[in-house]
Amino acid sequence: MDPLPSHTRWVIVGAGFAGAATAWALGRAGLGPGIILEQEYACGAHASGRNAGMLRLTESDPLIRALARRSLESIRCLDGGTQHIVQFTGGLTLAPPGVGLLLEAHYLALEREGVPAEVLSVPAALARFPFLGAIRFQSALWCPEEAVADVDALLMHYLRSARATGFTLYTGHRAEELLVEGGRVRGVRVEDREMLADTVIDASGAWAGTLGRRHVPLPLQPFRRHVFISGTFEATWPRSAPWVWMWRNEFYVRPESDGLLLSPCDETRAEPGTPPVDPAAADWLALKLARHARGFEHLTLRRSWACLRTFAPDRRPLVGPDSTLPGLFHVSGLGGFGVTASAAIGEVAALALAGQDAAWIDLAELSPARLNPEPAAHRS
């Protein structure tokens, strides 16, 4: 690989979905060249490569739903089609007994926004999806446009497209600190080298919000969640079946090879890095399945891992310039919707970096300025 240049237009810190989609969108808009710095030797080694890959249009937050719809439209139009990247399996959100009215109210909001969905009674859901007999629920929300992405294929598509439009990826290179001159970011220090840039884009996932803000970082918090792969599941659960999400984040499940992929939707605070698996996570899953899915009582687990989901306090992404340090731009806080919203997040970032507005979303709702950061005198 060529040595790091001494100057470039953009330095993007992080080659997960936040950084890769931003580079992809900047390249599509003809706004290269730029550099992508990834501290690991493989891209997607953390949150971007350790998630379940579900594309949800029925998110609870209307802002996230808008990003999801926009993103799915873009993913459908990727060069070469989406057959190898996305499987449109559809998604089922189930209401546990006692909360069916909440699910119906959610459906009405989706209907107003034009999200294709319908509410199914238990008999209607079982007639259409017999495998749901393993789960106890009051009603179901069916969205045929929801899907499962091959997260590696999608991430690599963003990165290949970015390279083709003037971006160069450097793995195994960590941005140690910002170069600041006259109160403005002028670039980054990478190991023993300085690289000047017009703008530095912090898309570093669980590490985001600390670059150049060592003493008062942005209020981003990583949370650990566990995912399990079951042994062969003998019940009738087709490989092409939609994924199932139990309302109120009880658990989710989708087919995976000859078994099932499941998560108890657990959430515990964590530090940036590769989180260890908590042995108690299997018990959390067992308790939730015992409460809602007695048909899984003989399910065996053969593999597990933990991943990080990083959120801002309001659980919305941060996309926009740092309000106290010119030349620094944030694309972070993608939490559990990085895959779902990735293309739209990249588009929003490219628009903001070009000084343009978006007709379909209010960029102020994503701006880091909404967090009321500290005065400039407190910067590191």
Phi, psi and omega in degrees: 000143179297152177294159179300137178287163179276341180208144174209171181284310182236138165246118178257121182264107180115129181245029169279198184297324180297308182289318182295317180292327176294315178297318178302313183290320176298317179296318179298327181276003180072030186252021175283183001271176177195174181238138172248121179255124177239123184291333178273167178273350175234138179282148180072025183287343184247234188303321186295335181250008186235024182250178185274353173071023182271130178263106186255122173267349186256030177303153182289324183278124181299330177293316178294324177298319179298317177296319181297315181297315180297319181295316181296323176300318180291318182297325177299332186260010180301148180304131178085003180082177187245005187303322182274352184253319187231135171248119182275079182280339191084162180225146178241123172254122185256139176264122174296160177308132177102347182235020180301324180296325178296320179293322178294321176296322177296320178300318181298322176295318178297319181298319179297329182271356180082017177282124181291116181199161174210149177267132181244136171290169179301311179300319180294321179294317180292326178295323182274326183229080186302333182296343178291352176299343179281351187238144177263121182208165183260325177200167183227143174251117183255126177235104185291344183272352179287158194208176173237129181258147166280100190297323179294317181295320180293315179298316180294328176297314178302314184291319178297317179296321178296317179298323181289347182243023170107007179258141179243131181263129175240110176268160182069023180233122183253131174283108186284318181198162176279150169263118184240130179221127180062032179078011181230143176290128181247354181159201181224156171261125179242105186057243183258016183243152174250134178234118180279148180208152175292322180213139173254129183249113180274104178234043191267021171064235182295341179269356187295152175090358180251339182295117182077000182226047189301319185276328179228079181289163173297149185281066177257138182230121172283142175234142180269139174224148182252148177229142182232149170246128182275168168288182179306129183259117188281339180294164181282094179226092187302149178296334180270007183294151175292159173285159184234129179238118177281122183311149182071026175056043177284310175190165169225159183208142173210158178297146176209108183058233180264010180231212181229148170259128184225153173216139175279006180054037179286162183205110175229144180300145182211167175263156177303144180137197176263107187286142175286157176282131176273120181303336180288344184298324178297325177291321178299317179297316181299320180296318181290322177293323178297328181281324189239344189217069180298338179292352178259015189296337179259012181292136175252153180248131183245347182204149177210157173205166177242148178225164180252141175233119187254129185233149162281166182304327181267006177064025175244152183291158174255114178223107180159175182289150173294130186282352181239349185226092180304144181093353176249133183231142183247136168225092189205181179069036183279354172046231182267012183236023181297317177291311183304316188256007192303311184296319180291322177299316177299318179297315179299316180299315181296320178297313182296320179294332178272000180074025181252165178255171177239133181284339189259356181204151178271110184297336180296333180289344179255347187295138174300339181298338181294342181276001180053062182294169185293160176300157183301332183296343183262006180294153174279000000 
